[in-house]
Amino acid sequence: MARFFILMVLAPVVLAACTQLPPIDAERQARLDNATYPEFVDVDQIPEPRTIDRPAIEADISTRLARVDRRARQVRGPVLTSGERARLRSRRAIVRGQVLTDAERTRLGTVLR
């Protein structure tokens, strides 16, 4: 059991050690070589965190959510009217060989001939 545990711990380490990293291009390497270290500042010099206007953010999110819901309701509507749906379901339309009328083809933007 101990061997299994050691194998489970060491396997990711061994596999990671075998990984070939892609080379860094010359331009990026030059920037890294010439980069300066960041300057340290006193804790007193760190600016105070910005206050978050929570009501404004919630109002913005609510507005966006309402817009998405409105668009989703428009898309969810049926493509065919109930009469068209009933006619397509009836066997008589299939027997006659006419599934859609010309007006329905034009409205749906399909060509079924």
DSSP file (Angstrom, degrees, kcal/mol; ACC not computed):
  #  RESIDUE AA STRUCTURE BP1 BP2  ACC     N-H-->O    O-->H-N    N-H-->O    O-->H-N    TCO  KAPPA ALPHA  PHI   PSI    X-CA   Y-CA   Z-CA
    1    1 A M     >        0   0    0      0, 0.0     4,-2.1     0, 0.0     5,-0.1   0.000 360.0 360.0 360.0 -37.8    0.0    0.0    0.0
    2    2 A A  H  >  +     0   0    0      1,-0.2     4,-2.4     2,-0.2     5,-0.2   0.874 360.0  53.4 -66.1 -36.7    2.9    2.4    0.8
    3    3 A R  H  > S+     0   0    0      2,-0.2     4,-2.6     1,-0.2    -1,-0.2   0.910 107.9  50.7 -64.3 -41.3    4.4    1.7   -2.6
    4    4 A F  H  > S+     0   0    0      2,-0.2     4,-2.4     1,-0.2    -2,-0.2   0.920 110.6  48.9 -61.5 -43.9    1.1    2.7   -4.3
    5    5 A F  H  X S+     0   0    0     -4,-2.1     4,-1.8     2,-0.2    -2,-0.2   0.916 112.2  47.9 -62.5 -43.9    0.9    5.9   -2.3
    6    6 A I  H  X S+     0   0    0     -4,-2.4     4,-2.7     1,-0.2     5,-0.2   0.902 111.6  50.9 -63.5 -41.1    4.5    6.8   -3.2
    7    7 A L  H  X S+     0   0    0     -4,-2.6     4,-2.3     1,-0.2    -2,-0.2   0.908 109.2  50.4 -62.7 -42.1    3.9    6.0   -6.8
    8    8 A M  H  < S+     0   0    0     -4,-2.4    -1,-0.2     1,-0.2    -2,-0.2   0.834 115.0  44.1 -66.3 -32.0    0.7    8.2   -6.8
    9    9 A V  H  X S+     0   0    0     -4,-1.8     4,-0.6    -5,-0.2    -2,-0.2   0.895 119.6  39.7 -78.8 -41.1    2.7   11.1   -5.3
   10   10 A L  H  X S+     0   0    0     -4,-2.7     4,-2.6    -5,-0.2     5,-0.2   0.749  97.8  75.8 -84.1 -24.2    5.8   10.8   -7.5
   11   11 A A  H  X S+     0   0    0     -4,-2.3     4,-2.6    -5,-0.2     5,-0.2   0.923  97.3  45.8 -57.9 -49.0    4.2   10.1  -10.8
   12   12 A P  H  > S+     0   0    0      0, 0.0     4,-2.4     0, 0.0    -1,-0.2   0.886 113.3  51.3 -62.2 -35.0    3.0   13.7  -11.5
   13   13 A V  H  X S+     0   0    0     -4,-0.6     4,-1.8     2,-0.2    -2,-0.2   0.925 112.0  45.6 -66.4 -44.1    6.4   15.0  -10.5
   14   14 A V  H  X S+     0   0    0     -4,-2.6     4,-1.0     2,-0.2    -1,-0.2   0.917 114.1  48.7 -65.7 -43.4    8.2   12.7  -12.8
   15   15 A L  H  < S+     0   0    0     -4,-2.6     3,-0.4    -5,-0.2     4,-0.4   0.891 110.5  50.9 -64.5 -39.2    5.8   13.4  -15.7
   16   16 A A  H >< S+     0   0    0     -4,-2.4     3,-1.0     1,-0.2    -1,-0.2   0.855 105.7  56.4 -66.8 -33.6    6.2   17.1  -15.1
   17   17 A A  H 3< S+     0   0    0     -4,-1.8    -1,-0.2     1,-0.2    -2,-0.2   0.772 104.7  53.3 -68.8 -24.9    9.9   16.9  -15.2
   18   18 A C  T 3< S+     0   0    0     -4,-1.0    -1,-0.2    -3,-0.4     2,-0.2   0.504  82.9 116.2 -87.2  -4.5    9.8   15.2  -18.6
   19   19 A T    <   -     0   0    0     -3,-1.0     2,-0.6    -4,-0.4    -3,-0.0  -0.454  60.7-139.6 -71.4 132.4    7.7   18.0  -20.2
   20   20 A Q        -     0   0    0     -2,-0.2    -1,-0.1     3,-0.0    -2,-0.1  -0.833  17.0-148.4 -90.9 118.5    9.3   20.0  -23.0
   21   21 A L        -     0   0    0     -2,-0.6     3,-0.1     1,-0.1     0, 0.0  -0.625  23.4-106.3 -84.9 145.1    8.5   23.7  -22.6
   22   22 A P        -     0   0    0      0, 0.0    -1,-0.1     0, 0.0     2,-0.0  -0.410  42.5-102.5 -68.0 147.2    8.2   25.8  -25.8
   23   23 A P        -     0   0    0      0, 0.0     2,-0.4     0, 0.0    -3,-0.0  -0.359  30.7-117.8 -69.9 149.9   11.2   28.1  -26.4
   24   24 A I        -     0   0    0     -3,-0.1    -3,-0.0     1,-0.1     5,-0.0  -0.734  34.2-112.9 -86.2 133.5   10.8   31.8  -25.6
   25   25 A D     >  -     0   0    0     -2,-0.4     4,-2.3     1,-0.1     5,-0.2  -0.242  26.2-110.4 -66.6 159.1   11.2   34.0  -28.7
   26   26 A A  H  > S+     0   0    0      1,-0.2     4,-2.4     2,-0.2     5,-0.2   0.856 114.3  53.3 -61.4 -39.9   14.2   36.3  -28.8
   27   27 A E  H  > S+     0   0    0      1,-0.2     4,-2.0     2,-0.2    -1,-0.2   0.935 112.1  44.0 -63.9 -45.7   12.2   39.5  -28.5
   28   28 A R  H  > S+     0   0    0      1,-0.2     4,-2.3     2,-0.2    -1,-0.2   0.894 112.5  52.7 -66.9 -38.7   10.5   38.4  -25.3
   29   29 A Q  H  X S+     0   0    0     -4,-2.3     4,-2.5     1,-0.2    -1,-0.2   0.897 108.0  51.4 -63.9 -39.3   13.7   37.0  -23.9
   30   30 A A  H  X S+     0   0    0     -4,-2.4     4,-2.0     2,-0.2    -1,-0.2   0.904 110.0  49.4 -63.9 -41.0   15.5   40.3  -24.5
   31   31 A R  H  X S+     0   0    0     -4,-2.0     4,-0.6     1,-0.2    -2,-0.2   0.904 112.1  48.3 -64.3 -39.9   12.6   42.1  -22.6
   32   32 A L  H >< S+     0   0    0     -4,-2.3     3,-0.6     1,-0.2    -2,-0.2   0.902 111.3  50.0 -67.1 -39.5   12.9   39.7  -19.7
   33   33 A D  H 3< S+     0   0    0     -4,-2.5    -1,-0.2     1,-0.2    -2,-0.2   0.862 116.6  41.1 -66.1 -35.5   16.7   40.1  -19.6
   34   34 A N  H 3< S+     0   0    0     -4,-2.0    -1,-0.2    -5,-0.2    -2,-0.2   0.400  88.2 120.2 -93.8   2.0   16.5   43.9  -19.5
   35   35 A A    <<  -     0   0    0     -3,-0.6     2,-0.3    -4,-0.6    -3,-0.0  -0.377  56.1-136.7 -70.3 144.6   13.5   44.1  -17.2
   36   36 A T        -     0   0    0     -2,-0.1    -1,-0.1     1,-0.1     3,-0.1  -0.663  23.0-103.8 -97.5 156.7   14.0   46.0  -13.9
   37   37 A Y        -     0   0    0     -2,-0.3    -1,-0.1     1,-0.1     2,-0.0  -0.500  43.9-100.7 -74.2 147.8   12.7   44.9  -10.6
   38   38 A P        -     0   0    0      0, 0.0     2,-0.3     0, 0.0    -1,-0.1  -0.371  39.5-109.3 -67.6 150.1    9.6   46.7   -9.3
   39   39 A E        -     0   0    0     -3,-0.1     2,-0.3     1,-0.0    -3,-0.0  -0.596  28.0-126.8 -81.3 139.6   10.2   49.3   -6.7
   40   40 A F        -     0   0    0     -2,-0.3     2,-0.3     0, 0.0    -1,-0.0  -0.648  26.1-164.9 -84.2 142.7    9.1   48.6   -3.2
   41   41 A V        -     0   0    0     -2,-0.3     2,-0.1     1,-0.0     5,-0.0  -0.886  26.0 -98.9-124.0 157.6    6.8   51.1   -1.5
   42   42 A D    >>  -     0   0    0     -2,-0.3     3,-1.2     1,-0.1     4,-0.5  -0.364  33.1-116.0 -69.6 154.6    5.8   51.6    2.1
   43   43 A V  G >4 S+     0   0    0      1,-0.3     3,-1.1     2,-0.2    -1,-0.1   0.842 115.6  61.9 -60.8 -32.5    2.5   50.2    3.2
   44   44 A D  G 34 S+     0   0    0      1,-0.2    -1,-0.3     3,-0.0    -2,-0.0   0.758  98.0  57.8 -66.4 -23.5    1.4   53.8    3.9
   45   45 A Q  G <4 S+     0   0    0     -3,-1.2    -1,-0.2     2,-0.1    -2,-0.2   0.601  78.8 104.7 -84.2 -11.4    1.8   54.7    0.2
   46   46 A I  S << S-     0   0    0     -3,-1.1    -3,-0.0    -4,-0.5     0, 0.0  -0.565  78.0-119.7 -71.4 126.6   -0.6   52.0   -1.1
   47   47 A P        -     0   0    0      0, 0.0    -1,-0.1     0, 0.0     3,-0.1  -0.262  29.4 -98.2 -67.6 155.1   -3.8   53.7   -2.1
   48   48 A E        -     0   0    0      1,-0.1     3,-0.1     3,-0.0     2,-0.0  -0.404  47.8 -97.3 -67.0 145.7   -7.1   52.8   -0.4
   49   49 A P        -     0   0    0      0, 0.0    -1,-0.1     0, 0.0     2,-0.1  -0.345  44.1-102.4 -65.1 147.5   -9.2   50.3   -2.3
   50   50 A R        -     0   0    0      1,-0.1     2,-0.3    -3,-0.1     0, 0.0  -0.382  34.8-114.5 -68.8 146.9  -12.0   51.8   -4.4
   51   51 A T        -     0   0    0     -3,-0.1     2,-0.5    -2,-0.1    -1,-0.1  -0.607  27.1-128.6 -80.3 145.1  -15.4   51.6   -3.0
   52   52 A I        -     0   0    0     -2,-0.3     2,-1.8     1,-0.0    -1,-0.0  -0.829   4.6-141.0 -99.0 127.0  -17.8   49.4   -4.9
   53   53 A D     >  +     0   0    0     -2,-0.5     4,-2.1     1,-0.2     3,-0.3  -0.617  27.3 178.0 -85.3  81.4  -21.1   50.9   -5.9
   54   54 A R  H  > S+     0   0    0     -2,-1.8     4,-2.7     1,-0.2     5,-0.2   0.881  73.6  52.5 -58.4 -44.9  -23.1   47.8   -5.3
   55   55 A P  H  > S+     0   0    0      0, 0.0     4,-2.2     0, 0.0    -1,-0.2   0.890 110.4  49.0 -60.8 -37.0  -26.6   49.2   -6.1
   56   56 A A  H  > S+     0   0    0     -3,-0.3     4,-2.3     2,-0.2    -2,-0.2   0.907 112.4  47.7 -67.9 -40.5  -25.3   50.5   -9.5
   57   57 A I  H  X S+     0   0    0     -4,-2.1     4,-2.5     2,-0.2     5,-0.2   0.921 113.0  48.2 -65.6 -43.6  -23.7   47.1  -10.3
   58   58 A E  H  X S+     0   0    0     -4,-2.7     4,-2.5     1,-0.2    -2,-0.2   0.886 111.6  50.4 -64.9 -37.8  -26.9   45.3   -9.3
   59   59 A A  H  X S+     0   0    0     -4,-2.2     4,-2.3    -5,-0.2    -1,-0.2   0.907 110.8  49.3 -65.7 -41.1  -29.1   47.7  -11.4
   60   60 A D  H  X S+     0   0    0     -4,-2.3     4,-2.3     2,-0.2    -2,-0.2   0.927 112.8  46.5 -63.1 -45.0  -26.8   47.2  -14.4
   61   61 A I  H  X S+     0   0    0     -4,-2.5     4,-2.8     1,-0.2    -2,-0.2   0.905 111.7  51.7 -64.4 -41.1  -26.9   43.4  -14.1
   62   62 A S  H  X S+     0   0    0     -4,-2.5     4,-2.3     2,-0.2    -1,-0.2   0.895 109.8  49.9 -62.7 -39.5  -30.7   43.5  -13.6
   63   63 A T  H  X S+     0   0    0     -4,-2.3     4,-2.0     2,-0.2    -2,-0.2   0.929 112.7  46.1 -64.5 -45.5  -31.1   45.6  -16.8
   64   64 A R  H  X S+     0   0    0     -4,-2.3     4,-2.4     1,-0.2    -2,-0.2   0.909 112.2  51.3 -63.2 -42.0  -28.9   43.2  -18.8
   65   65 A L  H  X S+     0   0    0     -4,-2.8     4,-2.6     1,-0.2    -2,-0.2   0.902 109.2  50.3 -63.0 -41.5  -30.8   40.2  -17.4
   66   66 A A  H  X S+     0   0    0     -4,-2.3     4,-2.3     2,-0.2    -1,-0.2   0.898 110.6  50.3 -63.4 -39.6  -34.2   41.8  -18.4
   67   67 A R  H  X S+     0   0    0     -4,-2.0     4,-2.1     2,-0.2    -2,-0.2   0.913 112.0  46.7 -64.7 -43.0  -32.9   42.4  -21.9
   68   68 A V  H  X S+     0   0    0     -4,-2.4     4,-2.4     2,-0.2    -2,-0.2   0.912 112.3  50.5 -66.2 -41.9  -31.7   38.8  -22.3
   69   69 A D  H  X S+     0   0    0     -4,-2.6     4,-2.3     2,-0.2    -2,-0.2   0.906 109.6  51.0 -61.7 -41.3  -35.0   37.5  -20.9
   70   70 A R  H  X S+     0   0    0     -4,-2.3     4,-1.7     1,-0.2    -1,-0.2   0.918 111.9  46.6 -63.0 -43.6  -36.9   39.6  -23.3
   71   71 A R  H  X S+     0   0    0     -4,-2.1     4,-1.8     1,-0.2    -1,-0.2   0.874 110.8  53.0 -66.5 -36.2  -34.9   38.4  -26.3
   72   72 A A  H  X S+     0   0    0     -4,-2.4     4,-2.2     1,-0.2    -2,-0.2   0.896 106.7  52.2 -66.4 -40.0  -35.2   34.8  -25.1
   73   73 A R  H  X S+     0   0    0     -4,-2.3     4,-0.7     1,-0.2    -1,-0.2   0.881 108.6  51.7 -63.2 -36.6  -39.0   35.1  -25.0
   74   74 A Q  H  < S+     0   0    0     -4,-1.7     3,-0.5     1,-0.2    -1,-0.2   0.889 112.5  45.0 -66.1 -38.4  -39.0   36.4  -28.5
   75   75 A V  H  < S+     0   0    0     -4,-1.8    -2,-0.2     1,-0.2    -1,-0.2   0.836 104.6  62.6 -75.3 -32.9  -37.0   33.5  -29.7
   76   76 A R  H  < S+     0   0    0     -4,-2.2    -1,-0.2    -5,-0.1    -2,-0.2   0.692  79.6 109.3 -68.1 -18.6  -39.0   30.9  -27.8
   77   77 A G  S  < S-     0   0    0     -4,-0.7     2,-0.1    -3,-0.5    -3,-0.0  -0.120  81.6 -91.1 -59.3 156.0  -42.2   31.7  -29.8
   78   78 A P        -     0   0    0      0, 0.0    -1,-0.1     0, 0.0     4,-0.1  -0.368  22.4-149.3 -69.3 147.6  -43.5   29.1  -32.2
   79   79 A V  S    S+     0   0    0     -3,-0.1     2,-0.3     2,-0.1    -2,-0.1   0.857  83.1  50.4 -81.5 -39.2  -42.4   29.4  -35.8
   80   80 A L  S    S-     0   0    0      1,-0.1     2,-0.1     2,-0.0    24,-0.0  -0.724  87.5-118.5-100.1 149.0  -45.6   28.0  -37.2
   81   81 A T     >  -     0   0    0     -2,-0.3     4,-2.4     1,-0.1     5,-0.2  -0.357  34.2-105.3 -74.5 166.4  -49.1   29.1  -36.4
   82   82 A S  H  > S+     0   0    0      1,-0.2     4,-2.3     2,-0.2     5,-0.2   0.866 122.0  52.8 -64.0 -34.5  -51.4   26.6  -34.8
   83   83 A G  H  > S+     0   0    0      2,-0.2     4,-2.4     1,-0.2    -1,-0.2   0.916 109.9  47.2 -65.7 -43.1  -53.3   26.2  -38.1
   84   84 A E  H  > S+     0   0    0      1,-0.2     4,-2.5     2,-0.2    -2,-0.2   0.908 112.3  50.6 -63.7 -41.4  -50.1   25.5  -40.0
   85   85 A R  H  X S+     0   0    0     -4,-2.4     4,-1.8     2,-0.2    -2,-0.2   0.917 111.1  47.8 -63.1 -43.4  -49.1   23.0  -37.4
   86   86 A A  H  X S+     0   0    0     -4,-2.3     4,-1.3     1,-0.2    -2,-0.2   0.911 112.2  49.5 -64.8 -41.8  -52.4   21.2  -37.5
   87   87 A R  H  < S+     0   0    0     -4,-2.4     6,-0.4     1,-0.2    -1,-0.2   0.892 110.3  50.3 -65.3 -39.4  -52.4   21.0  -41.3
   88   88 A L  H  < S+     0   0    0     -4,-2.5    -1,-0.2     1,-0.2    -2,-0.2   0.841 110.2  51.2 -67.3 -31.9  -48.8   19.6  -41.3
   89   89 A R  H  < S+     0   0    0     -4,-1.8    -1,-0.2    -5,-0.2    -2,-0.2   0.768  90.9  95.7 -75.3 -24.5  -49.8   17.0  -38.8
   90   90 A S  S  X S-     0   0    0     -4,-1.3     4,-0.8    -3,-0.2     3,-0.5  -0.373  74.2-136.6 -71.5 145.4  -52.8   15.8  -40.8
   91   91 A R  H  > S+     0   0    0      1,-0.2     4,-2.5     2,-0.2     5,-0.2   0.757  98.8  70.4 -70.9 -24.0  -52.4   12.9  -43.1
   92   92 A R  H  > S+     0   0    0      1,-0.2     4,-2.5     2,-0.2    -1,-0.2   0.881  95.2  53.2 -62.9 -36.9  -54.3   14.6  -45.8
   93   93 A A  H  >>S+     0   0    0     -3,-0.5     5,-1.0    -6,-0.4     4,-0.7   0.895 111.6  45.5 -65.1 -38.5  -51.5   17.1  -46.4
   94   94 A I  H ><5S+     0   0    0     -4,-0.8     3,-0.5     2,-0.2    -2,-0.2   0.899 112.4  50.7 -70.8 -40.1  -49.0   14.3  -46.8
   95   95 A V  H 3<5S+     0   0    0     -4,-2.5    -2,-0.2     1,-0.2    -1,-0.2   0.903 108.6  51.8 -64.3 -41.1  -51.4   12.3  -49.1
   96   96 A R  H 3<5S-     0   0    0     -4,-2.5    -1,-0.2    -5,-0.2    -2,-0.2   0.681 108.9-127.9 -69.9 -15.9  -51.9   15.3  -51.3
   97   97 A G  T <<5S+     0   0    0     -4,-0.7     2,-0.7    -3,-0.5    -3,-0.2   0.484  76.1 110.9  83.7   1.5  -48.1   15.8  -51.6
   98   98 A Q      < +     0   0    0     -5,-1.0    -1,-0.2     1,-0.2    -2,-0.2  -0.915  31.4 165.3-113.8 108.2  -48.2   19.4  -50.5
   99   99 A V  S    S+     0   0    0     -2,-0.7     2,-0.4     1,-0.2    -1,-0.2   0.892  70.2  23.6 -87.3 -44.3  -46.7   19.9  -47.1
  100  100 A L  S    S-     0   0    0     12,-0.2    -1,-0.2    -7,-0.1     2,-0.1  -0.940  76.4-128.4-122.8 144.7  -46.3   23.7  -47.3
  101  101 A T     >  -     0   0    0     -2,-0.4     4,-2.4    -3,-0.1     5,-0.2  -0.406  34.4-105.5 -78.9 167.5  -48.2   26.3  -49.3
  102  102 A D  H  > S+     0   0    0      1,-0.2     4,-2.5     2,-0.2     5,-0.2   0.898 123.3  53.0 -60.9 -39.5  -46.2   28.8  -51.4
  103  103 A A  H  > S+     0   0    0      1,-0.2     4,-2.5     2,-0.2    -1,-0.2   0.897 109.5  48.6 -62.6 -39.5  -47.0   31.5  -48.8
  104  104 A E  H  > S+     0   0    0      2,-0.2     4,-2.6     1,-0.2     6,-0.2   0.893 109.9  51.7 -68.2 -39.2  -45.7   29.3  -46.0
  105  105 A R  H  X>S+     0   0    0     -4,-2.4     5,-1.5     2,-0.2     4,-1.4   0.928 112.3  46.5 -60.8 -43.8  -42.5   28.6  -47.9
  106  106 A T  H  <5S+     0   0    0     -4,-2.5    -2,-0.2     2,-0.2    -1,-0.2   0.924 113.6  48.1 -64.5 -44.0  -42.0   32.3  -48.5
  107  107 A R  H  <5S+     0   0    0     -4,-2.5    -2,-0.2     1,-0.2    -1,-0.2   0.889 116.6  42.3 -66.5 -38.6  -42.7   33.1  -44.8
  108  108 A L  H  <5S-     0   0    0     -4,-2.6    -1,-0.2    -5,-0.2    -2,-0.2   0.648 105.2-129.1 -82.3 -14.9  -40.4   30.4  -43.5
  109  109 A G  T  <5 +     0   0    0     -4,-1.4     2,-0.3     1,-0.3    -3,-0.2   0.745  65.8 124.3  75.0  22.6  -37.7   31.2  -46.1
  110  110 A T      < -     0   0    0     -5,-1.5     2,-0.6    -6,-0.2    -1,-0.3  -0.842  53.2-146.2-115.5 154.6  -37.4   27.6  -47.2
  111  111 A V        +     0   0    0     -2,-0.3     2,-0.6    -3,-0.1    -9,-0.0  -0.943  22.0 170.5-119.6 107.9  -37.7   26.0  -50.6
  112  112 A L              0   0    0     -2,-0.6   -12,-0.2     1,-0.1   -13,-0.1  -0.837 360.0 360.0-117.9  91.9  -39.2   22.6  -50.5
  113  113 A R              0   0    0     -2,-0.6    -1,-0.1     0, 0.0    -2,-0.0   0.361 360.0 360.0-123.4 360.0  -40.0   21.5  -54.0
